[in-house]
Structures are given as structure tokens and as C-alpha cells.
Amino acid sequence: MKERGELFHDPNAPEGENLGPDFWAEAKLEPPRKPRSVHLKLDPEVFDFFFAEAKGKGHLTRMQNVLKAYVKARRSA
């Protein structure tokens, strides 16, 4: 993105909201989790749908986003 000139930093941007001491008293540091590499078989129509939606690039990311949304919806139900 930097090479394409798509990054922008505004040095005059306002700072974020102050979270306060109550937030930080309960905050926990969690190390980042590494993604797992999996191999799965997909029905051709499922793969073709995402591949076409992404115009070939980013189709796996779109699949991941759909799965994340499903997990979030199920957890909040």
C-alpha cells in the first residue's frame, strides 16, 4: 500500500478517547495467536462463488471473514 501511495497519516488527528484507570485495572495482556494451516475440500460452487466475488485475489480472506462472522453470530446467540 505504501508503494501505491495509499497510506495516509494525519499528524493533526485527534487522540482516541481516554479509557481511564478502571479499564486498565481489568485489562489483560494476551499474546497473539498464530493461525492454523488447514486443508479442506470445498464444493466447486462454494469455491467458484468466492473466487468470482474476489475476482481471483483475496478469495481465501473472504472465506475466512464469512467464517469469523458465523462464529461471532453463534457466540452471541
N, C-alpha and C positions, 0 to 999 in steps of 0.2 A: 504494500500500500504506500509505503514511503516513496518508492521509486516512481509510482504513478502520481504522486502529489496529492494523495487522498487523505493524508494525515493533517490535522489542524490542531494547534494548541493555542488557546487564548490565555495569555498571561494575566489578563484582567478579569478572568472568570471569577464569579463569587465562590467562596468556600462553601463546602457542604454544611449541613446542619450539625450543631453540636450535640453529640449523643449523651453527654453527661456521665457522671460517676456511677449512677445506678446501672446503666447499660454495661459499663466496663467491669463492674463488680461481678456480673453474671457471665461475662464473655469467656469463651473457651477457645483456646488455640487448637486447631485441628490441622494436621498435616494433609497436604493434597493427596488424593487417592489416584493411583495410576489406573488408566482404563485397561480393561481386559481385552485381549485379542480373541475373537471367536470366529468360527467358520460355520456358516449355516446355509441351508438350501432354501431358496425363495421360489415361490411360484413365478413363472415367467411374467404373468400380468402384473404382479406386485413390483418386480424389478423394473419392468418396462415403464410402469407408471412413474416411479420416482426418477428414473433416468431421463424420461421425457420432460418431467416437471423442471428438473435442474438443467436441462439442455446438455446433459452429459457430464457436467462438472458439479460436484457437490451433492450427488445423489445419496451417498452414504451419510453425509451430515444431515440431510433432510430425513432420512430414515431414523437416525439417532434422535432428532428433535421430536419426531412423532412418538417414539417410544418413551422419551422423557415426559412428554405431555400426558401420555397414558398413565405412567407411574404416578405422576403428580395428582391426576384426577382420582385415581384409585385410592391413594393415600388420604386424600381429603374427604373421601366419601364415608 
